[in-house]
Amino acid sequence: ILFILLGMFIFAIQDSLVKYIYNSIALYEMYFIRSLVSFLIVIFYLKITNKTIIFKTHYPILTALRVILFFFGFSSFYISLTIMPLATANALFFCSPFIMTVLARFVLKEEVGIQRWSAVIVGFVGVYIILDPDFSNFNYLSLLPVLCAFCYASSMIIIKKTSDKDNVYSQVLQFYTAAMIISIIFYFFIGDGQYDNTDHPAAQFVFRKWFANLEFSMPYMVILGVVAAGSFLSIFTAYRIASPAVVSPFEYTILLWVSLSGWFIFGEIPSTRTFIG
């Protein structure tokens, strides 16, 4: 529980940084630099603590699925920050605990009592209130945090399945290695900015030319790498040593931190529906 509380606090810092700089960087440029910095930090930590550096996984298919889900899940979340307030995006993301509870019951075969099922139902109602779905005029980009929640929950369940043989450091290194490889692939297709021909902030974030504003963005991307290493290590450790159904509700503490940072840094006061949800 302490690990997940720490991870959520650090994650809030990361989300605030992404929202602060998204107008000046490309999404997968940020992903590449952040992953590279985090990768080097973890390697350095393993070296100075004389821990064995292991990239190999005992579950290659599940590991590949996990890193892909995590990569594209959080891509969708970062894109959502270009079109909605921090608190709203995070509140929508928090359908993840009840998705995780359902998966823990049916995939991990864990017992889930009436109290947790009640929390799942209440959580679903909260997300529905925030979404306020008017399907005649519905912005489907507002579903991006929900997509991220599904990918994240699935990834955490896979971590629980694979952690009997793959340690937390291997799992983190596997993710960062995959994130760098996928980002480089994107660079060769969209890194020159040739598709950045719209004024929509989400599209600009994805298709903006790489390395066009390094003097401003590089310090922030390095900080993102440091922050990401701390948050992922904390979260992966929490899910490795505890039941997802027990740990996941404590992720809601991030809502306090992102609401405060959204208010004080970006002047975003959560709507009434967001507060109620």
C-alpha positions in Angstrom: 0.0 0.0 0.0 2.9 2.4 0.8 4.5 1.6 -2.6 1.2 2.4 -4.4 0.7 5.6 -2.5 4.2 6.7 -3.4 3.8 5.7 -7.0 0.6 7.7 -7.4 2.2 10.8 -6.0 5.1 10.6 -8.4 2.7 9.8 -11.3 0.8 13.0 -10.6 4.1 14.9 -11.0 4.6 13.1 -14.3 1.2 13.9 -15.6 1.6 17.6 -14.7 4.9 17.7 -16.6 3.5 16.1 -19.7 0.6 18.6 -19.7 3.0 21.5 -19.2 5.2 20.6 -22.2 3.0 18.8 -24.7 2.8 21.9 -26.9 6.6 21.8 -27.4 7.3 18.1 -28.0 6.2 15.1 -30.0 4.5 12.3 -28.0 6.9 9.5 -29.1 9.9 11.8 -28.9 9.0 12.3 -25.2 8.4 8.5 -24.8 11.9 7.8 -26.3 13.8 10.2 -24.1 11.9 9.4 -21.0 12.3 5.7 -21.5 16.1 6.1 -22.2 16.7 8.1 -19.1 14.6 5.7 -16.9 16.4 2.8 -18.5 19.8 4.2 -17.6 18.7 5.0 -14.0 17.5 1.5 -13.4 20.7 0.0 -14.9 22.8 2.3 -12.8 20.9 1.4 -9.7 21.3 -2.3 -10.4 25.0 -1.9 -11.0 25.7 0.0 -7.7 23.6 -2.4 -5.7 25.3 -5.4 -7.3 22.0 -6.8 -8.5 21.9 -9.0 -11.6 20.7 -7.3 -14.7 18.2 -9.6 -16.4 16.3 -8.8 -19.6 15.1 -12.4 -20.3 11.6 -13.3 -19.4 10.1 -16.6 -18.6 6.9 -15.5 -20.2 7.8 -14.0 -23.6 4.2 -13.9 -25.0 2.7 -12.4 -21.9 5.6 -9.9 -21.5 5.2 -8.8 -25.2 1.5 -8.3 -24.6 2.1 -6.4 -21.4 4.6 -3.9 -22.8 2.4 -3.3 -25.9 -0.7 -2.7 -23.7 1.3 -0.4 -21.4 2.9 1.6 -24.2 -0.2 2.3 -26.2 -2.4 2.6 -23.1 -0.4 5.5 -21.8 0.0 6.9 -25.2 -3.8 7.3 -25.2 -3.8 8.9 -21.8 -1.1 11.4 -22.7 -3.1 12.4 -25.8 -6.1 12.9 -23.6 -4.2 15.6 -21.6 -4.2 17.8 -24.7 -8.0 18.1 -24.7 -9.2 17.8 -21.1 -8.2 18.9 -17.6 -5.8 16.8 -15.5 -8.4 15.9 -12.9 -11.0 14.8 -15.5 -8.6 12.6 -17.4 -7.4 10.9 -14.2 -10.9 10.5 -12.8 -11.9 8.7 -16.1 -8.8 6.6 -15.9 -9.9 5.4 -12.5 -12.3 2.9 -13.9 -9.0 0.8 -13.8 -9.5 -0.4 -10.2 -12.9 -2.0 -11.0 -11.6 -3.4 -14.3 -8.7 -4.8 -12.3 -11.1 -6.3 -9.7 -13.1 -8.0 -12.4 -9.9 -9.4 -14.1 -8.6 -10.5 -10.7 -11.7 -12.5 -10.1 -12.0 -14.1 -13.5 -8.3 -14.3 -14.6 -6.5 -14.8 -11.3 -9.4 -16.6 -9.7 -9.2 -14.4 -6.6 -12.1 -14.2 -4.2 -13.8 -10.8 -4.3 -16.3 -10.1 -1.5 -19.5 -8.1 -1.6 -17.7 -4.9 -0.3 -15.3 -4.9 -3.3 -18.1 -5.6 -5.8 -20.0 -2.7 -4.3 -17.0 -0.5 -4.8 -16.8 -1.7 -8.4 -20.4 -0.7 -9.0 -19.9 2.7 -7.3 -16.8 3.3 -9.3 -18.5 2.6 -12.6 -21.3 5.0 -11.7 -18.7 7.7 -11.0 -17.0 7.3 -14.4 -20.5 7.4 -16.1 -21.3 10.7 -14.3 -18.0 12.3 -15.4 -18.3 11.1 -19.0 -21.9 12.4 -19.2 -22.4 10.5 -22.5 -24.7 12.3 -24.9 -24.1 10.1 -27.9 -25.7 12.6 -30.3 -22.8 14.9 -29.6 -20.2 12.8 -27.9 -16.4 13.5 -28.1 -15.0 10.0 -28.4 -11.5 11.3 -27.5 -12.8 11.5 -24.0 -12.8 7.7 -23.9 -9.0 7.7 -24.2 -8.4 7.6 -20.4 -10.8 4.7 -20.2 -8.9 2.9 -22.9 -5.7 3.5 -20.9 -7.4 2.1 -17.8 -8.2 -1.1 -19.6 -4.7 -1.5 -20.9 -3.2 -0.6 -17.5 -5.4 -3.0 -15.6 -4.6 -5.8 -18.0 -0.9 -5.1 -17.7 -1.0 -5.2 -13.9 -2.8 -8.6 -14.0 -0.1 -9.9 -16.3 2.6 -8.6 -13.9 0.9 -10.6 -11.1 0.9 -13.7 -13.3 4.6 -13.4 -14.4 6.1 -12.1 -11.1 6.7 -15.6 -9.8 9.7 -15.9 -12.1 10.3 -12.4 -13.5 11.5 -9.9 -10.9 10.4 -6.2 -10.8 13.6 -4.9 -12.3 13.4 -7.3 -15.2 9.8 -6.2 -15.8 10.7 -2.5 -15.8 13.7 -3.0 -18.1 11.6 -5.0 -20.5 9.1 -2.2 -20.7 11.7 0.6 -21.2 13.5 -1.5 -23.9 10.2 -2.1 -25.8 9.2 1.5 -25.4 12.4 2.8 -27.0 12.2 0.3 -29.9 8.5 1.2 -30.6 9.3 4.9 -30.4 12.2 4.6 -32.8 9.9 2.8 -35.3 7.5 5.7 -35.0 10.4 8.1 -35.6 11.1 6.6 -39.1 7.4 7.0 -40.1 6.3 10.3 -38.5 9.4 11.8 -36.9 10.0 14.4 -39.7 6.7 16.1 -39.0 5.3 15.5 -42.5 1.8 14.6 -41.1 1.7 17.6 -38.7 -0.8 19.5 -40.9 -3.8 20.1 -38.6 -4.5 22.5 -35.8 -6.0 19.8 -33.5 -3.8 19.7 -30.3 -4.0 15.9 -30.0 -2.9 15.4 -33.6 -0.1 17.9 -33.3 1.2 16.1 -30.2 1.4 12.8 -32.1 2.7 14.1 -35.4 4.9 17.1 -34.4 8.4 17.0 -35.7 10.9 15.4 -33.3 13.8 17.4 -31.7 12.5 20.7 -32.9 12.6 22.5 -29.5 15.2 20.6 -27.5 16.6 23.6 -25.7 13.3 24.0 -23.9 12.0 20.4 -23.8 15.1 18.3 -23.0 15.4 19.3 -19.3 11.7 18.4 -18.8 12.0 15.1 -20.7 15.0 14.1 -18.5 13.0 15.0 -15.4 10.2 12.9 -16.8 12.6 9.9 -17.1 13.7 10.2 -13.5 10.1 10.6 -12.3 8.9 7.7 -14.5 11.6 5.3 -13.1 10.5 6.0 -9.6 6.8 5.7 -10.3 7.0 2.5 -12.3 9.3 0.8 -9.8 6.9 1.7 -7.0 3.8 0.5 -8.8 5.3 -2.7 -10.2 6.6 -3.5 -6.7 3.2 -2.9 -5.2 1.4 -5.3 -7.7 4.2 -7.9 -7.4 3.9 -8.3 -3.6 0.1 -7.7 -3.1 -3.2 -8.6 -4.6 -4.4 -6.3 -7.3 -7.9 -6.2 -5.8 -6.3 -4.9 -2.5 -3.8 -2.5 -3.9 -5.7 -0.9 -6.8 -8.3 1.2 -4.7 -5.4 3.2 -3.2 -4.6 4.5 -6.7 -7.5 6.9 -6.2 -5.1 9.1 -4.1 -3.7 10.5 -7.3 -7.0 12.4 -7.8 -6.1 14.7 -4.9 -2.6 15.4 -6.3 -3.7 16.0 -9.9 -6.7 18.2 -8.8 -4.3 20.3 -6.8 -1.7 20.6 -9.6 -4.4 21.2 -12.2 -5.8 24.0 -10.0 -2.6 25.7 -9.0 -0.5 25.2 -12.2 -3.0 25.2 -15.0 -6.0 27.1 -13.4 -8.2 24.1 -13.9 -11.0 23.9 -11.4 -12.8 20.5 -11.7 -16.4 20.6 -12.9 -19.2 19.7 -10.6 -19.7 16.5 -12.5 -16.0 15.6 -12.0 -16.3 16.3 -8.3 -19.4 14.1 -7.9 -18.0 11.4 -10.1 
